[in-house]
Amino acid sequence: MFSLKPPRPTFRSYLLPPPQTDDKINSEPKIKKLEPVLLPASKANGAPLGAGGGGSQKTPLFETYSDWDREVKRTGASGWRVCSINEGYMISTCLPEYFVVPSSLADQDLKVFSHSFVGRRMPFWCWSHSNGSALVRTALIRDVLQQRKIEQRICNAITKSHPQRNDVYKSDLDKTLPNIQDIQVAFVKLKQLCVNEPFEETEEKWLSSLENTRWLEYVRAFLKHAAELVYVLESKRLSVVLQEEEGRDLSCIIASLVQVMLDPYFRTITGFQSLIQKEWVMAGYPFLDRCNHLKRSEKEAPVFLLFLDTTWQLLEQCPAAFEFSETYLAVLHDSTRVALFGTFLFNSPHQRVQQSTEFAISKNIQLGDEKGLKFPSVWDWSLQFTPKDRTLFHNPFYIGKSTPCVQNGSVKSFKRTKKSYSSTLRGMPASLKNGIISEEELRPRRNSLILQVKPAPLETRDSQDWGAERFFQERASRPADLHGTILPHLSGAHIKLWKLCYFRWVPEAQIQHGGFITAFHKLSLLADEVDVLSRALRQPRGGPMPAPGPELAPSRLYFCAGGPHDAPGTPDFLSSSFPFSPVGNLCRRSISGTPLSKFLSGAKIWLSTETLANED
């Protein structure tokens, strides 16, 4: 969290871990901390916790049939249906109670097939393209004798769900991507590199040391594979099946990246949160093991962080397509280390229900119709951050949908054309040299704007590879479609190190009054001024103009445009790692005064849900 700055450069924030056990997870110490929040009836101000403040009421949790049904209808997946055979987790304990399957597959067939899959994780739907192609995830079939028969039945059902009855493309992630052990080794090397002391000794060999970690190589590999599947789904119009041994790690990254690239809804804050809830939380990503909450290092792997890093690469390359900022992504990573919310605490939805139910029984708590106690949702950001702090989640570059304007009694629409801005906001074409520092001209230092990795060698291409190459070249030659498909640039110069996340606790790497935050500050002021002017233009002619000052609607941005008489200049507290490690006046009122940070520092502010509700 913003306020949880460690005493020295480190990647781990303070958290409240449960005690280590051998056989079973002991959730009681965590839940006792949350008793004032959970009770009575898990409500604050008359609304369920996790459903109020901070916009979490807009984030579907995919715990109900209706959430999945709405998602199917949103994507227009006509050949798919919501399946409820796992109600009560009767089939698989690592799948959600409700998921989506081909309409042609009967429940009885699914029950029979489930026994053949690892963890009984049968194929389930993730997303559908407007052309009818679908994205599906599945675990491996462990029954070798039945493998061919089951695969044929599943593929036939997916084919029938396609409007053109197109074939199915299977992607074996275990064979094409680094495994979680490789990812963990790379991250450990990256940590050692970023917190190594003394700082000066690593400067001259910084780039080679960074390359040797292989972290950026893995970031590029996942982006490349996701982009190739975008080509299969969109250009070849084939449904894609992501296959992984357990279907709970690498497939989470690829399924999420593909949807971020293809669907602009998942590039909004609410959409991105629903994506994580759907493809990670409810799909059974083992947060408890991978985040090492129980100190079992043999299962630890930063898979979720790798996904956030790849998302940041897309945000960096095409900022106008994303509603959220890199601060929001960093906060998401930090939230996995705060063991106060149920979202990133368990290995599966079943485990969350089981542990909270056992705790309720041990305390003689009447649950009624509830399936276990309701943990606070991390999506209720008001539990952690003030409204002012949450404005840092918004990206000033973001260009949303057109806004209606009332002019001369008629409604008009202001819509910026792609021609006027897309080519600059998505970054310079690879053919241009101005503004790009080549390795021959200048060797970048640790806090420079460009950190390069060598491009991967070209593999032998078949006809499909050449088709994909033409697809990518055609996309790169035209302006980015901010409300359509976006694709990453994969050359070494475009894959960068996420410095805000990895360097924020390294004082020597910070640039006072410099770095990207200075541009962010100026652009925020311009964007806020544009918002104010657009609101004025939307007023009917002759109608009352918005009054200046505090009566105006609060800005969605942290840095707001001031009046004509306000003194210009950059605030003293800005540095390249803002807002996580501010310089200057460290006692200023800021994110460090949020409810969560007060709670962790021992302040008795969560004595009741009423107190919590009144804090904001």
C-alpha positions in Angstrom: 0.0 0.0 0.0 1.1 3.6 -0.4 1.5 4.0 3.3 3.3 0.8 4.0 6.8 1.8 3.1 9.4 -0.7 4.3 12.4 0.5 6.3 14.8 -0.4 3.5 14.5 -1.2 -0.2 12.4 -4.4 -0.5 9.7 -5.9 -2.6 7.5 -7.1 0.4 5.2 -4.8 2.2 3.9 -5.3 5.7 1.1 -7.8 6.0 -0.6 -9.8 8.6 0.1 -13.4 7.7 -1.7 -16.4 9.3 0.4 -18.8 11.3 2.0 -21.7 9.4 0.3 -25.1 9.6 1.0 -28.4 8.1 -2.3 -29.9 7.2 -4.8 -27.1 7.0 -5.1 -23.4 6.7 -5.8 -21.8 10.0 -7.8 -18.7 9.1 -8.9 -17.9 12.6 -6.2 -15.3 13.4 -7.0 -13.4 10.2 -10.7 -13.5 10.7 -10.4 -12.4 14.3 -8.8 -9.2 13.0 -11.7 -8.7 10.7 -14.5 -9.5 13.2 -15.5 -5.9 13.7 -15.8 -5.6 9.9 -17.5 -8.9 9.2 -20.2 -8.4 11.9 -23.0 -7.9 12.2 -24.2 -9.6 9.0 -21.2 -8.2 7.1 -22.9 -4.9 6.5 -21.8 -1.3 6.7 -24.3 1.4 6.3 -26.9 -1.0 5.3 -25.0 -2.5 2.3 -22.9 -5.6 2.1 -19.2 -5.0 2.5 -17.6 -5.1 -0.8 -20.7 -3.7 -2.5 -20.3 0.0 -1.6 -17.9 2.9 -1.9 -15.0 2.9 -4.4 -17.1 1.5 -7.2 -17.1 -2.2 -6.2 -20.8 -2.3 -6.6 -20.2 -2.2 -10.3 -17.7 -5.1 -10.3 -19.4 -8.4 -11.0 -18.0 -11.1 -8.7 -19.1 -14.0 -10.8 -20.4 -15.8 -7.7 -23.9 -16.1 -9.1 -25.6 -17.5 -12.2 -26.8 -14.0 -13.2 -23.3 -12.6 -13.4 -22.2 -15.2 -15.8 -25.4 -14.9 -17.8 -24.9 -11.2 -18.2 -21.3 -11.7 -19.4 -22.5 -14.3 -22.0 -25.1 -11.8 -23.3 -22.6 -8.9 -23.3 -20.3 -10.8 -25.6 -23.1 -12.2 -27.8 -22.0 -15.8 -27.2 -25.2 -17.4 -28.5 -23.9 -21.0 -28.6 -23.0 -21.1 -25.0 -24.9 -21.6 -21.7 -24.3 -21.1 -18.0 -23.8 -24.5 -16.3 -24.7 -25.1 -12.6 -23.6 -28.7 -12.1 -20.9 -27.5 -9.7 -23.3 -25.9 -7.2 -22.0 -26.7 -3.8 -18.7 -27.6 -5.4 -20.0 -31.1 -6.0 -17.8 -31.7 -9.1 -14.6 -29.7 -8.6 -13.3 -27.7 -5.7 -11.1 -25.5 -7.8 -13.8 -24.3 -10.3 -16.6 -21.8 -9.6 -20.1 -23.0 -8.8 -21.2 -21.6 -12.1 -19.4 -21.5 -15.4 -20.1 -21.4 -19.1 -20.0 -24.4 -21.5 -21.1 -25.2 -25.1 -24.9 -25.4 -25.3 -24.6 -28.8 -27.1 -23.0 -30.5 -24.1 -25.4 -32.0 -21.6 -24.8 -31.8 -17.9 -24.6 -35.6 -17.7 -21.8 -35.7 -20.3 -19.9 -33.0 -18.4 -20.1 -35.0 -15.2 -18.7 -38.0 -16.9 -16.0 -36.1 -18.7 -14.9 -34.3 -15.5 -13.4 -37.4 -14.0 -10.8 -37.5 -16.8 -9.4 -34.0 -16.2 -6.7 -33.0 -13.7 -8.5 -31.5 -10.7 -11.7 -32.3 -12.6 -11.3 -28.9 -14.3 -13.3 -29.6 -17.5 -13.2 -27.0 -20.3 -15.0 -23.7 -19.5 -15.6 -20.6 -21.6 -13.8 -17.3 -21.0 -14.9 -14.9 -23.7 -16.4 -14.7 -27.3 -15.4 -12.5 -30.2 -18.0 -10.7 -32.2 -17.2 -13.0 -35.1 -18.2 -16.1 -33.0 -14.8 -17.5 -32.1 -14.5 -18.3 -28.4 -11.7 -18.5 -25.9 -11.8 -21.6 -23.7 -9.6 -22.9 -20.8 -9.0 -26.5 -19.8 -6.7 -28.7 -17.7 -5.0 -31.8 -19.2 -6.8 -35.0 -19.6 -5.1 -37.5 -17.4 -7.0 -40.6 -18.7 -4.7 -41.4 -21.7 -7.1 -44.1 -23.0 -10.0 -41.7 -23.1 -8.1 -38.7 -24.2 -8.7 -38.8 -28.0 -12.4 -39.6 -27.5 -13.0 -36.8 -25.0 -11.0 -34.2 -26.9 -13.0 -35.0 -30.1 -16.3 -34.6 -28.2 -15.2 -31.3 -26.6 -13.9 -29.9 -29.9 -17.1 -30.9 -31.8 -19.2 -29.1 -29.1 -17.0 -25.9 -29.4 -17.3 -26.1 -33.2 -21.1 -26.3 -33.0 -21.0 -23.2 -30.8 -19.4 -21.2 -33.6 -21.8 -19.5 -36.1 -19.6 -20.7 -39.0 -18.8 -24.1 -37.5 -15.1 -23.2 -37.7 -12.4 -25.5 -36.3 -10.7 -25.3 -32.9 -7.1 -24.2 -32.3 -5.5 -25.8 -29.3 -2.6 -24.0 -27.5 -0.5 -26.1 -25.2 0.9 -23.5 -22.8 3.1 -26.0 -20.9 5.1 -26.5 -24.1 5.3 -22.9 -25.4 5.8 -20.7 -22.3 8.1 -20.7 -19.3 6.9 -22.6 -16.3 6.1 -21.1 -12.9 9.5 -22.3 -11.5 11.3 -20.4 -14.3 9.2 -17.3 -13.5 10.1 -17.5 -9.8 13.8 -17.8 -10.5 13.7 -14.8 -12.8 11.9 -12.7 -10.2 14.3 -13.6 -7.4 17.2 -12.5 -9.7 15.3 -9.3 -10.4 14.7 -8.6 -6.7 18.4 -9.1 -6.0 19.3 -6.8 -8.8 16.9 -4.0 -7.7 17.8 -4.0 -4.0 21.5 -4.7 -4.4 23.8 -2.5 -2.4 25.9 -0.4 -2.9 23.9 1.1 -5.7 26.9 2.4 -7.7 28.6 -1.0 -8.1 25.8 -2.3 -10.3 25.5 0.7 -12.6 28.0 -0.3 -15.3 26.8 -3.8 -15.7 23.1 -2.9 -15.1 21.8 -3.8 -18.6 23.6 -7.2 -18.8 22.5 -8.1 -15.3 18.9 -7.2 -16.1 19.0 -9.3 -19.2 20.4 -12.2 -17.3 17.4 -12.3 -15.0 15.3 -13.2 -18.1 12.3 -11.3 -16.5 11.8 -9.1 -19.5 12.3 -12.0 -21.8 9.4 -13.8 -20.1 7.2 -10.6 -20.2 7.8 -10.5 -24.0 7.1 -14.2 -24.4 3.7 -14.0 -22.8 2.8 -10.8 -24.7 3.9 -12.5 -28.0 1.9 -15.7 -27.3 -1.2 -13.7 -26.4 -0.9 -11.6 -29.6 -0.6 -14.7 -31.7 -3.8 -16.0 -30.2 -5.5 -12.7 -30.9 -4.6 -13.3 -34.6 -6.1 -16.8 -34.5 -9.3 -15.5 -32.9 -9.8 -12.3 -34.9 -8.2 -13.0 -38.3 -8.5 -16.7 -38.7 -11.8 -16.8 -36.8 -11.0 -19.9 -34.9 -12.0 -20.8 -31.4 -8.9 -21.2 -29.1 -8.6 -23.7 -26.3 -5.9 -22.9 -23.7 -4.5 -26.2 -22.3 -2.3 -26.4 -19.2 -1.7 -29.2 -16.8 -3.8 -27.8 -14.0 -5.2 -24.9 -15.9 -4.7 -22.5 -13.0 -1.5 -20.5 -13.7 -0.2 -19.7 -17.2 -3.7 -19.9 -18.6 -4.8 -17.1 -16.3 -2.2 -14.8 -17.8 -2.9 -15.7 -21.4 -6.7 -15.7 -21.1 -6.6 -12.3 -19.4 -4.1 -10.7 -21.8 -6.1 -11.9 -24.9 -9.2 -10.3 -23.5 -7.4 -7.0 -22.6 -6.1 -6.8 -26.2 -9.4 -7.6 -27.8 -12.1 -6.1 -25.6 -12.0 -2.4 -24.6 -14.4 -3.1 -21.7 -11.5 -4.9 -19.9 -9.4 -1.8 -20.3 -11.7 0.2 -18.0 -11.3 0.0 -14.2 -14.6 -1.9 -13.7 -13.9 -4.2 -16.6 -10.4 -5.0 -15.5 -11.6 -5.8 -12.0 -14.3 -8.1 -13.4 -11.6 -9.8 -15.6 -9.4 -10.5 -12.6 -12.4 -11.7 -10.6 -13.5 -14.0 -13.5 -10.2 -15.4 -14.8 -8.2 -15.4 -11.5 -10.3 -15.4 -8.3 -13.2 -17.5 -9.5 -11.2 -19.6 -11.9 -9.1 -21.0 -8.9 -5.8 -19.2 -9.2 -3.9 -20.3 -6.0 -3.3 -16.9 -4.5 -2.5 -18.4 -1.1 0.3 -20.6 -2.4 1.7 -18.3 -5.1 1.8 -15.3 -2.8 3.3 -17.5 -0.1 1.0 -16.3 2.7 1.8 -19.4 4.6 5.6 -19.2 4.1 5.7 -22.3 1.8 8.3 -21.0 -0.6 8.3 -24.1 -2.8 4.9 -23.0 -4.2 5.6 -19.3 -4.5 5.6 -17.7 -7.9 4.8 -14.2 -9.1 2.4 -15.2 -11.8 -0.1 -12.5 -11.0 2.6 -9.8 -10.9 3.8 -11.0 -14.3 0.3 -10.4 -15.6 0.2 -6.9 -14.2 3.6 -6.3 -15.7 2.5 -7.4 -19.2 -0.6 -5.2 -18.8 1.6 -2.3 -17.9 3.6 -2.9 -21.1 0.3 -2.5 -23.0 -0.6 0.6 -21.0 2.8 2.1 -21.6 2.6 1.5 -25.4 -1.0 2.6 -25.8 -1.9 4.8 -22.9 -5.0 6.4 -24.4 -6.8 3.0 -24.5 -6.7 2.4 -20.7 -8.9 4.1 -18.1 -6.6 3.1 -15.3 -3.0 4.2 -14.5 0.1 2.4 -13.5 -0.5 3.5 -9.9 -3.6 1.4 -10.0 -1.7 -1.6 -11.2 0.9 -1.2 -8.5 -1.8 -0.9 -5.9 -3.3 -4.2 -7.2 0.0 -5.9 -6.7 0.3 -4.5 -3.2 -3.2 -5.7 -2.4 -2.1 -9.3 -2.8 0.2 -8.8 0.2 -2.5 -7.5 2.5 -4.1 -10.5 4.1 -7.3 -8.5 5.1 -9.4 -9.1 2.0 -10.9 -12.3 0.8 -10.2 -11.5 -2.9 -6.5 -12.5 -3.0 -6.3 -14.7 0.1 -7.4 -18.2 -0.9 -6.6 -20.8 -3.5 -10.2 -21.2 -4.7 -13.7 -20.0 -4.0 -14.4 -23.3 -2.3 -11.6 -22.8 0.1 -12.8 -19.3 1.0 -16.3 -20.6 1.7 -15.0 -23.6 3.7 -12.7 -21.6 5.9 -15.2 -18.9 6.7 -17.9 -21.4 7.4 -15.7 -23.3 9.8 -14.8 -20.1 11.6 -18.5 -19.1 11.9 -19.4 -22.5 13.3 -16.6 -22.3 15.8 -17.9 -19.0 17.0 -21.6 -20.0 17.0 -22.3 -17.4 14.3 -25.7 -17.8 12.6 -25.1 -17.6 8.8 -28.7 -18.0 7.6 -28.7 -18.4 3.8 -25.1 -17.1 3.5 -22.4 -19.5 2.3 -19.8 -18.5 4.9 -18.9 -15.1 6.2 -18.4 -12.4 3.7 -14.9 -11.1 3.6 -14.3 -7.5 2.6 -13.7 -7.2 -1.1 -10.5 -5.6 -2.3 -12.6 -3.9 -5.0 -14.1 -1.7 -2.3 -11.3 0.8 -2.5 -13.0 3.1 0.0 -11.8 0.7 2.8 -8.2 1.6 1.9 -8.1 5.0 0.1 -9.9 8.3 0.3 -11.7 9.7 -2.7 -8.8 12.0 -3.4 -6.4 9.1 -3.3 -8.5 7.1 -5.6 -8.2 9.7 -8.3 -4.6 8.5 -8.8 -6.2 5.4 -10.3 -7.4 7.3 -13.3 -5.3 7.8 -16.4 -5.4 11.3 -17.9 -4.4 9.9 -21.3 -7.6 7.8 -21.5 -9.9 8.6 -24.4 -13.3 7.2 -23.6 -16.4 7.0 -25.7 -17.9 10.1 -27.3 -19.8 12.5 -25.0 -23.1 14.1 -26.0 -23.3 17.8 -26.1 -26.4 20.0 -26.2 -25.9 22.9 -28.6 -28.6 25.1 -30.0 -31.3 22.8 -28.7 -29.9 19.7 -30.5 -27.7 17.0 -29.2 -24.3 16.7 -30.8 -21.4 14.4 -30.1 -17.8 15.4 -29.7 -15.7 12.6 -30.9 -12.0 12.9 -31.4 -10.8 11.3 -34.6 -8.1 8.6 -34.6 -6.2 10.5 -37.2 -5.5 13.4 -34.9 -4.1 11.7 -31.9 -3.7 7.9 -32.1 -0.4 7.7 -33.8 1.3 9.9 -31.2 -0.3 8.5 -28.1 0.5 4.9 -29.0 4.2 5.6 -29.5 6.4 6.3 -32.4 6.5 3.9 -35.4 9.6 1.7 -35.3 10.9 3.3 -38.5 11.4 6.7 -36.8 14.6 7.5 -35.0 13.9 10.9 -33.4 13.3 10.5 -29.7 14.5 6.9 -29.6 18.0 6.4 -28.0 19.9 3.7 -29.8 22.3 1.5 -27.9 25.2 2.9 -30.0 24.4 6.5 -29.2 23.8 6.1 -25.4 23.9 3.3 -23.0 20.8 3.7 -20.8 21.4 4.0 -17.1 19.1 2.5 -14.4 16.8 5.5 -14.1 16.8 6.3 -17.8 13.6 6.3 -19.9 14.4 3.3 -22.0 15.7 -0.1 -20.7 16.2 -2.4 -23.6 16.4 -6.2 -24.0 17.7 -8.0 -27.0 14.9 -9.2 -29.4 14.4 -12.9 -29.5 15.9 -14.7 -32.5 13.5 -15.4 -35.4 12.1 -18.8 -35.4 11.4 -20.9 -38.5 8.1 -19.8 -39.8 5.4 -21.8 -41.5 2.5 -20.4 -43.6 0.5 -19.6 -40.5 3.5 -17.7 -39.0 3.7 -15.6 -42.2 0.0 -14.9 -42.0 0.4 -13.7 -38.5 3.4 -11.6 -39.5 1.3 -9.9 -42.2 -1.5 -9.4 -39.7 0.8 -7.7 -37.2 2.5 -5.5 -39.8 -0.9 -4.4 -41.1 -2.0 -3.5 -37.6 1.2 -1.6 -36.9 0.9 0.4 -40.1 -2.4 2.1 -39.1 -3.4 4.2 -36.1 -4.4 2.3 -33.0 -8.0 1.6 -32.5 -8.5 2.7 -29.0 -11.9 1.1 -28.8 -11.0 -2.1 -30.6 -8.1 -4.4 -30.8 -4.7 -3.3 -29.5 -1.5 -5.2 -30.1 1.9 -4.8 -28.3 5.2 -3.8 -29.9 7.5 -6.7 -29.2 10.9 -5.4 -30.2 13.5 -5.0 -27.5 13.2 -1.2 -27.4 9.5 -1.4 -26.5 9.7 -4.0 -23.7 10.7 -1.9 -20.6 11.2 -2.4 -16.9 8.3 -1.4 -14.8 10.3 1.1 -12.7 7.4 2.5 -10.6 6.8 -1.0 -9.2 10.4 -2.3 -8.8 12.3 0.9 -8.0 9.9 2.8 -5.7 11.7 1.9 -2.5 15.2 2.5 -4.0 16.0 6.2 -3.1 19.1 6.3 -5.4 16.9 5.4 -8.4 14.4 8.2 -7.8 14.5 11.4 -9.8 13.4 14.4 -7.8 11.1 16.7 -9.8 11.6 14.4 -12.8 10.6 11.2 -14.4 7.3 10.4 -16.1 5.4 11.9 -13.2 6.3 15.4 -14.4 4.6 14.7 -17.7 1.8 13.0 -15.9 1.3 16.2 -13.8 1.1 18.5 -16.8 -1.1 16.2 -18.8 -3.5 15.8 -15.9 -3.8 19.6 -15.7 -4.6 19.8 -19.4 -7.0 16.9 -19.3 -8.8 18.4 -16.3 -9.1 21.7 -18.1 -10.5 20.0 -21.2 -13.1 18.3 -18.9 -14.1 21.6 -17.4 -14.5 23.2 -20.8 -16.4 20.2 -22.2 -18.9 20.4 -19.3 -19.4 24.1 -20.1 -20.0 23.3 -23.8 -22.6 20.7 -22.8 -24.7 23.4 -21.1 -27.7 24.5 -23.2 -27.2 27.9 -24.7 -28.6 30.5 -22.3 -28.5 28.1 -19.4 -26.7 28.7 -16.2 -22.9 28.3 -16.4 -21.3 26.1 -13.8 -20.1 28.1 -10.9 -16.4 28.3 -10.4 -14.7 26.9 -7.3 -15.7 24.0 -5.0 -19.3 23.8 -6.4 -18.0 22.1 -9.5 -18.2 18.4 -9.7 -15.0 16.8 -8.3 -12.3 16.0 -10.8 -11.6 12.4 -11.7 -7.9 13.3 -11.7 -5.5 13.8 -8.8 -3.9 17.0 -10.3 -6.6 19.5 -11.1 -6.5 22.6 -13.3 -6.4 25.7 -11.2 -7.7 29.2 -11.9 -6.0 31.8 -14.1 -4.4 33.4 -11.1 -3.0 30.3 -9.5 0.8 30.1 -9.4 2.2 27.6 -12.0 4.9 25.1 -11.2 5.6 21.5 -10.2 4.8 20.5 -6.7 7.8 20.0 -4.4 6.8 16.5 -3.4 6.9 15.0 -6.9 9.6 12.4 -7.8 9.9 9.6 -10.3 8.3 7.1 -7.8 5.3 9.3 -6.8 3.0 8.5 -5.1 4.7 5.7 -3.3 7.9 7.3 -2.0 7.4 11.1 -2.0 10.2 13.5 -1.3 10.0 16.9 0.4 7.3 17.4 3.0 6.7 13.8 4.2 4.2 15.0 6.8 1.8 16.3 4.2 -1.7 14.9 4.4 -1.8 12.2 1.7 -2.5 8.5 1.1 -0.7 7.6 4.3 -3.8 8.6 6.2 -6.1 6.0 4.8 -8.3 3.7 7.0 -6.2 0.6 6.2 -2.9 2.2 7.1 -4.4 3.5 10.4 -5.7 0.0 11.2 -2.3 -1.6 10.6 -0.5 1.0 12.7 -2.8 0.1 15.7 -5.4 2.9 15.6 -8.7 1.7 16.9 -10.8 3.0 14.1 -12.6 -0.3 13.1 -14.4 -0.8 16.4 -17.7 -0.9 14.5 -19.0 -1.0 11.0 -20.6 2.4 11.7 -17.2 3.9 12.4 -15.8 2.4 9.2 -18.7 3.7 7.2 -18.2 7.2 8.5 -14.5 7.4 7.9 -14.7 8.3 4.3 
